[in-house]
Amino acid sequence: MKERPSQDQINKMLWNACDTFRGAFDSSEYKNYILVFMFVKYLSDVWKDHYNEYKEQYGDDEELIKRKLNRERFVLPDNCTYDYIYDHRNDADIGEKIDKILSQIEEKNIEKLDGVFRNISFNSEKLGQTKDRNRRLLNLINDFSKPELDFRPSLWDGKQDVLGEAYMYLLEKFASGAGKKGGEFFTPKEVSQLLAKLVAPKAGDRIFDPTAGSASLLVQVAEEVKDKDGNPSRDFAIYGQESNGDTWALSKMNCFIHGMDAARIEWCDTLNNPQLLEGNGLMKFDVVVANPPFSLDKWGHENAEADRHRRYLRGIPPKSKGDYAFILHMIETTLPNGRVGVIVPHGVLFRGGSEGKIRQALIEENLLEAVVGLPPNLFFGTGIPAAILIFNKAKTNTDTLFIDASKEFDDGKKQNRLRKKDIKKIVDAYQGFAEIPKYSHLAPLDEIKENDFNLNIPRYVDTFEEEEPVDMEATKQEIVQLEKELVEVKAEMEGYLRELGL
């Protein structure tokens, strides 16, 4: 039996498939074509596996096989498989055929996949005029037909995390090349892992991300869910809201590939038109996480007054900075014993005005549990350092833990990364609520009050390292020696110049 390709090999082949579109148009657009095509290939390969299993069980009884297939987690209509696309790869209307297949898949799986393909067309002139478009689609189809990209679960002993890892890999690669826009749809894997461990979701939790992006953070938190014995558990429910239609589609596919079909991700503006509602108010969750856009301008300040009695009862954030609007929404959607983990720019820790009043109210309500300072240049599209705020509605003390983790990281050429040991040190300090010299400090409420509710981390964690004392006598002797050597060099140069008659 041929050895299965490694994760790295699969990732490389998928990334190479992008060559079809490079130079034709920007990766911020062609990423959707690659990821949608990968998703269709995944659906088709899983469907093929199920068909073969039932064929082995029931032989030529196609009617029974079809009934069994119709009870699977998704259904592919006739002639809606990747094999059908491959067989028609040379057709002049191949782009139109693919679009029809996507439409039929949506219609057949309307509860789970409704709208996922609405913003993409393989028959679009974005892909070039007919001849160029068909050439590109043929290349794409041939790339995905390679044996190494066979995603049938039976070939992987059911380990479909291979595909989930590949999807995340592509998202990260696209985010890396997208500049500032990359941060809008993907949170770096290591930061997501850290935040997931800090909020520590448990079996039975409802998990929510109000700025879901491509659901990379949401999936990572869900995969951190543990049962009462500390073992991985699939007993959770995940929810999200995302305002960008293309990115919303990526989040739906991401959850589906990770086996989280029941994820409810709404396409909406979280601050101005939230869709996750329950009864007469916002839906509530056990764990709420987010990496919101930093200091978003035009976040909906003009609509906030109407919601002052609910989300903005502690105050309305400034018109040009939406950081606290997202934080307040997250806290409002958290259950009485729930936890919030949010990534923020450092200005959130110390800016005054209405933000200062909101920050003071949150601290006096004893909601803030920890402030974690992160290294610079971790995020796509911005080199500024960020922090993680952990809010806990079930705090059992009035202390707040400050952690300065800004100096421990892997120094990358383009982007820094948190190492496993860096993540572990942060999580251990948080879980132990530990005071560690030069790294973390447990601040009582009175200390924060003395600092006028300013949460700037250097006020609480002293990372200053004293320099070694200078040996003045040794330095003096070194200067004397250098001056002596300088005289000798000058004399030698003058000799050379005389020899040259200069």
ABEGO torsion letter per residue (X at the ends): XBBBBBAAAAAAAAAAAAAAABGABBAAAAAAAAAAAAAAAAAAAAAAAAAAAAAAAAEABAAAAAAAAAABABBBBBGABAAAAAAAAABAAAAAAAAAAAAAAAAAAAAAABGAAAABBAABAAAEBAAAAAAAAAAAAAAAABAAABABAAAAGGBAAAAAAAAAAAAAAAAAAAEAAAAAABBBAAAAAAAAAAAGBBBGBBBBBABAEAGAAAAAAAAABBBAAGBBBABBBBBBBBABAAAAAAAAAAAAAAGBAABBBBBBBAAABBABBBEABBBBBABBBBBBBBGBBGAGAAAAAAAAABAAAAEBBBAABAAAAAAAAAAAABBAABBBBBBBBAAAAABBEAAAAAAAAAAAAGABABBBBBBBGABBGBABBBBBBBBBAABABABBBBBBAAABBBBBAABBBBBAAAAAAAAAAAAAGBBBBGABBBBBAAAAAAAGGBABAAAABBABBBBBBBBAAAAAAAAAAAAAAAAAAAAAAAAAAAAAGX
